[in-house]
Amino acid sequence: MPKPFTIRKEHIQRAIEHISLRDREIGHALAVMLSEGRITAPSGEDGCDDFFFSFEGERVLINRYLFFDQGTAPIEQGLIIKYGEFLKRQEIEKASEPTPHLEASEAVRNAGLRLAVTHEIDYAAARVEGLLRHLETEGRREEASSASGLLSFLKDLRADDRPFEMKEEISRSPFIYRGVVSKDVPAYFLPFPLRMESLMQAADVNLEYFSIRFILDCLIKGTLSRLMACVVGQRVVGLVYLEFRRQLLKDMLEIKFHATLRGTTEAKGSMTETTLKGAGTLLLAGVWMLRANRLPGVKEIFLDSETGARHFYESAGFIPRGFSGYILKEPKGFLLRNLLTMAAHCRDLSPDAVRDLEHLVHKQVKGLQKEAKSQKDRAQRDLKLAIVRRCLEADSHPAVAEAALAALVRYQRKIPESSGLMALRSRDASPSEGEWVDESLENLEFS
């Protein structure tokens, strides 16, 4: 049986060489540590399928997809994070007064993340400076002005020490959709909030596809508006990157990349597996709301799924198209439930979005007529009941509630729970004012 592909010493050497081209001091220090055996590649006898290298005896996990897609970039990021931690640990050990363990641990981790992000920002700035010189030489003033503005933004971003706060994002973002993860934990779908702390969070969670370099490349290329985030509390826990796709004369919104913290090896910080359950579904719900409510010319959502994720997408309402492609035909299950929550907090749903949701809710109620004969059928019916109850809650979107109530009246003879469900709407069901404002999508551009 062939051995699994692992990181080799040559990969680490190449990563250090690339780092040296951008920061000679850090590159030299890492090269010395590699020669002294303080940085090592797996021996091949570890009996572990994890993709990693070791730094001062500590395993540093590397995202396998990023390695095959971006070469040594994720190894470079891992090396710099650990080097930043190493420097901070030395600083704390030399301090005259001891630092509490938890405080020291957090300071060490943050130092590593900040060094990795500033290193990537410097690399991005160097590329923009080169572009700016080229544009100025060719006399392309308008483009040069844009590059100059981007360079100033990167310099400001490097010095950004503000804590990440959702309240500030809500006030300034072009749109935000509020849903839930787990059972009732508020979560938000919004454009990636580009600032130092959110970049550090992205480096920390080490999601597939979404390296710091990828995010900053999106900024440089002008495609950052395609990158959306799921935020729980004050933390980024999932990302999705979107593109337009034209097929058979139809415009489709393609989910190019989609990853969540729950899908990584371990949850970071205070986030737990339970808390993070549903982050992937919330991202899908946000994409649906974006398409239905803001992109009227786009009728389909497409993705190319890995085999291991197919059950998840099929349970959300995706249907196969081609060898590995999927189209979101009709949202269902937990995806639909999250859409209803988002609609409840959205003040200006488009008429098309309202009609789509009314149709989906009608089908859920109609489906309750069918008797559950198996355990799987009972589970699906219980989920339909939960969805219909969500439609009838006091803060539900009025059009959604009316559609659910009308369907219940129509099919009440064949739905045993119909009386109890309709009673939910007997009390005052005035719509909630909501906690966010969905304003415009002027800043969202797909070029």
Long-range contacts (C-beta under 8 A, 24 or more apart in sequence): 3-44, 4-49, 6-41, 6-42, 6-44, 6-51, 7-41, 7-42, 7-51, 7-52, 7-53, 7-62, 7-67, 7-75, 8-41, 9-34, 9-40, 9-41, 11-41, 11-72, 11-75, 12-39, 12-41, 12-53, 12-75, 12-79, 14-72, 15-72, 15-75, 15-76, 15-79, 16-79, 18-72, 18-76, 19-76, 19-79, 19-80, 19-119, 22-119, 22-122, 22-123, 22-126, 23-119, 23-122, 26-80, 26-83, 26-119, 29-83, 30-79, 30-83, 39-79, 50-265, 53-78, 55-79, 55-82, 55-83, 55-86, 56-82, 56-86, 58-82, 61-206, 61-265, 63-206, 63-207, 63-208, 63-211, 65-208, 65-209, 66-208, 66-209, 66-211, 69-209, 70-211, 70-213, 70-214, 73-211, 73-213, 74-206, 74-211, 77-116, 77-120, 77-203, 77-211, 77-212, 77-213, 80-112, 80-115, 80-116, 80-119, 81-112, 81-113, 81-115, 81-116, 81-203, 82-112, 83-112, 83-115, 84-111, 84-112, 84-113, 84-114, 84-115, 84-116, 85-109, 85-111, 85-112, 87-111, 87-115, 88-112, 109-204, 110-200, 113-200, 113-203, 113-204, 114-196, 114-200, 116-203, 116-212, 117-196, 117-199, 117-200, 117-203, 117-212, 118-158, 120-199, 120-212, 120-213, 120-216, 121-154, 121-157, 121-158, 121-216, 122-158, 123-213, 123-216, 124-154, 124-213, 124-216, 124-217, 124-219, 124-220, 125-151, 125-154, 125-155, 125-158, 127-220, 128-154, 128-220, 150-219, 150-220, 153-219, 154-219, 157-194, 157-195, 157-196, 157-199, 158-196, 160-195, 160-196, 160-197, 161-196, 162-195, 162-196, 162-197, 163-197, 163-234, 164-193, 164-195, 164-197, 164-198, 164-201, 164-234, 164-235, 165-234, 166-231, 166-233, 166-234, 169-193, 169-231, 170-436, 170-437, 174-439, 174-440, 174-441, 174-442, 174-443, 174-444, 175-290, 175-294, 175-438, 175-439, 175-440, 175-441, 175-444, 176-436, 176-438, 177-285, 177-286, 177-289, 177-290, 177-342, 177-345, 177-346, 177-436, 177-438, 178-341, 178-342, 178-345, 178-434, 178-435, 178-436, 179-282, 179-285, 179-286, 179-338, 179-339, 179-341, 179-342, 180-278, 180-282, 180-338, 180-341, 181-230, 181-232, 181-237, 181-275, 181-276, 181-277, 181-278, 181-279, 181-282, 182-274, 182-275, 182-276, 182-277, 182-278, 185-232, 185-275, 186-232, 187-230, 187-231, 187-232, 187-237, 187-278, 187-279, 187-282, 188-230, 188-231, 188-232, 188-436, 189-228, 189-229, 189-230, 189-282, 189-283, 189-285, 189-286, 189-289, 189-342, 190-228, 190-229, 190-231, 190-286, 191-224, 191-225, 191-227, 191-228, 191-229, 191-443, 191-444, 192-224, 192-227, 192-228, 192-229, 192-236, 192-239, 193-229, 193-231, 193-236, 194-219, 194-224, 198-229, 198-236, 201-235, 201-236, 202-236, 202-239, 204-268, 204-269, 205-236, 205-237, 205-261, 205-264, 205-268, 206-264, 207-238, 207-239, 207-259, 207-260, 207-261, 207-263, 207-264, 208-257, 208-259, 208-263, 209-239, 209-241, 209-257, 209-259, 210-239, 210-241, 210-257, 210-259, 222-445, 222-447, 223-447, 225-443, 225-444, 225-445, 225-446, 226-256, 226-446, 228-283, 228-286, 228-287, 228-290, 230-260, 230-279, 230-282, 230-283, 230-286, 232-271, 232-275, 232-276, 232-279, 233-270, 235-269, 235-271, 237-261, 237-262, 237-271, 237-276, 237-279, 238-262, 238-279, 238-280, 238-282, 238-283, 239-283, 240-283, 240-284, 240-286, 240-287, 242-287, 242-290, 242-446, 243-446, 244-298, 244-446, 245-302, 247-302, 250-299, 250-300, 251-297, 251-298, 251-299, 252-298, 252-299, 252-300, 252-301, 252-302, 252-327, 253-287, 253-290, 253-291, 253-295, 253-298, 253-300, 253-301, 253-302, 254-301, 254-302, 254-303, 255-284, 255-287, 255-301, 255-302, 255-303, 258-283, 258-284, 258-303, 278-334, 278-338, 280-312, 281-316, 281-334, 281-335, 281-338, 282-338, 284-316, 284-328, 284-331, 284-335, 285-331, 285-335, 285-338, 285-339, 285-342, 286-342, 288-328, 288-331, 288-335, 288-339, 289-339, 289-342, 289-343, 289-346, 289-353, 290-441, 290-444, 292-350, 292-352, 292-353, 292-356, 293-346, 293-349, 293-350, 293-352, 293-353, 293-438, 294-350, 294-441, 294-444, 295-441, 296-350, 296-352, 300-327, 300-328, 301-327, 301-328, 302-326, 302-327, 302-328, 330-360, 330-363, 331-360, 332-360, 333-383, 334-383, 336-360, 336-364, 336-387, 337-383, 337-386, 337-387, 337-390, 340-387, 340-390, 340-391, 340-396, 340-397, 340-400, 341-390, 343-396, 343-397, 343-400, 344-393, 344-395, 344-396, 344-397, 344-400, 344-431, 344-432, 344-434, 345-432, 345-434, 345-435, 345-436, 346-397, 346-434, 346-438, 347-434, 347-437, 347-438, 348-438, 349-397, 349-399, 354-397, 354-399, 354-400, 357-397, 357-399, 357-400, 357-403, 358-399, 358-400, 358-403, 361-387, 361-388, 361-391, 361-400, 361-403, 361-404, 361-407, 362-403, 362-404, 362-406, 362-407, 364-388, 364-391, 364-404, 365-404, 365-407, 365-408, 365-411, 365-415, 366-407, 366-411, 368-411, 368-415, 368-417, 369-411, 369-414, 369-415, 385-417, 385-421, 388-421, 389-421, 389-424, 392-421, 392-422, 392-424, 392-425, 392-429, 393-424, 393-429, 394-427, 394-428, 394-429, 394-430, 394-432, 395-431, 395-432, 396-429, 396-431, 397-431, 398-431, 401-425, 401-429
